[in-house]
């Protein structure tokens, strides 16, 4: 009687922004709302990220005293779209998730997003076992508890989870620190600005897109 070796990767979790969702139009609409040319807004975003800041620093720069809740309410009252929709889904995302499910892997989506993103993700009807939203969970990356939740939901040890994301600080380093495997996706502002050669050497994969990920995992899991 033969026994099969357990697969090295049994669950794959994906970040949301710039991993599955293209946030370019989201930032563009914020630029429009603040009365800033889009190219100027995006150029400043790159500068802010390169200096260790984040999107809130960007918004504060163009509107001192910026209050996200107030501004989002004003946008809603003005009928200006906020958040993401079907047109913002990266073209390679849907087929990648389905390809992994076809291999019998547990597929999860989990990222730092407002509670409203849960409804938006549900509307996309992606082929995933679970969708985790930070403001619903009450835990945000890079907290270890966020990644522990992913492993618990998949009911596997962290070493059998691959976390895929575009940020070294929020995705790669904390996943590796918990004992997970990590895949770094080089797209979006963070994916092209952040650098950490040591962390990237520890990644299972460094990707330019998601199209080839199912084949990469299948080969890895069945390597002699």
TAFENQUI-V282243 format. One record per helix or strand of 2 or more residues. SS is the DSSP state (H for helix, E for strand). FROM is the first residue (numbers start at 1). TO is the last residue. If there is no record, write none. Layout:
BEGIN
ss = {SS	SS}
from = {FROM	FROM}
to = {TO	TO}
END
This chain:
BEGIN
ss = {E	H	H	H	H	H	H	E	H	E	H	H	H	E	H	E	H	H	E	H}
from = {11	24	38	55	68	86	93	106	117	130	134	144	158	161	168	181	188	197	205	213}
to = {14	34	50	62	78	88	102	111	124	133	137	154	160	165	177	185	193	201	207	221}
END
